[in-house]
Amino acid sequence: MGTFGTLLRRCLNPVGDARVNPIWILRRMSVIHNTYCSSAKVTENPDGQFLEVTVNGTRFAWPANVPVHELLRICGELDVPTHPHQYIWGQTTIKSGDLVIDIGACEGGFSALAEELGARAIAVEPSRLMQRVIRRLFEYRGLPEPRIVAEALSDTQGNCMFFATAKFGAR
């Protein structure tokens, strides 16, 4: 059975925690992103090498040299309940006292949300630039110093080189 068939089967006949929100089959990622980006209320304030960006009332830090629309794509994952990358859905909840590991934390929005919900978050992020963004975000939101693991994770052990894409500037 192909990927679509497997996804449809999991929607109709969930097995344990493998249930998939059926609306995800019907939504294209580009439509979700474009709708969110066109409707989001955004303000930007320069802050040295960062921008302080407020999206629908929530503060974020973002590299000043990266277009804000890239942040909006990420914010949609946190804001849109039917987004395929929505982190809190169904049986996946966050409550006070939980330990949340945010692998590939990027700007730290999910780590910050977890902290705001009372969990202890560990942000795993290899980019030094984005580690600084996470620290600034936690400052903006008045959260305790973030716990950041400056590593990349893989299914194999070893060393590798990590390069940030050009749009995210130098590490």
C-alpha positions, -999 to 999 in steps of 0.1 A, spaced: 0 0 0 14 34 -9 20 64 15 -15 78 9 -31 45 15 -12 40 47 -21 75 59 -58 69 50 -58 36 69 -43 52 100 -70 79 99 -99 54 95 -85 26 117 -62 40 143 -38 17 160 -28 30 195 -12 64 192 -8 61 154 -40 80 147 -36 107 121 -59 138 120 -80 131 88 -80 168 79 -42 165 72 -50 145 41 -71 173 27 -48 202 33 -18 211 12 11 226 31 14 255 7 -22 265 13 -18 263 50 13 285 49 -1 310 25 -33 314 44 -15 318 77 11 342 64 -15 365 47 -36 367 78 -10 369 106 -6 402 124 31 410 125 52 438 139 90 440 137 115 459 159 152 459 152 173 446 181 210 445 169 216 413 151 181 402 158 146 413 151 120 412 178 89 400 159 55 398 173 32 374 155 -5 374 165 5 388 200 34 363 206 70 375 207 98 358 188 134 365 182 147 362 146 180 368 128 179 403 113 194 391 80 167 364 74 133 374 58 105 373 84 82 352 61 105 323 70 96 328 107 59 330 97 61 295 81 74 282 115 48 301 135 20 285 116 31 251 130 26 265 165 -6 285 158 -27 265 133 -45 236 151 -50 217 118 -13 221 106 3 188 99 32 198 121 11 209 150 29 196 181 0 195 206 -28 173 192 -49 144 204 -30 125 230 1 146 227 -2 172 254 22 192 275 16 197 312 34 210 342 63 188 352 68 172 318 102 169 301 101 181 265 130 175 241 128 198 211 150 183 185 160 207 158 147 236 179 154 263 153 140 296 167 129 279 200 92 287 197 82 251 207 107 250 236 94 284 249 58 272 246 66 240 266 82 262 293 52 285 294 30 254 299 51 244 329 73 217 313 111 216 314 123 220 278 156 209 263 163 225 230 186 205 207 200 229 181 234 227 163 233 262 147 252 287 169 232 315 154 199 298 162 211 290 197 215 328 202 180 333 188 166 308 214 184 326 242 170 360 230 135 345 227 136 333 263 147 368 274 118 384 255 93 361 271 108 364 306 116 326 308 145 310 327 177 305 308 171 279 281 187 244 283 204 240 249 222 210 236 245 222 209 244 190 188 229 175 158 212 141 162 213 112 138 205 75 137 242 67 133 272 75 155 300 97 142 311 131 133 299 153 106 301 189 94 270 211 99 264 240 76 236 265 80 219 274 47 229 307 32 196 324 41 204 319 78 239 335 75 271 324 90 273 304 122 
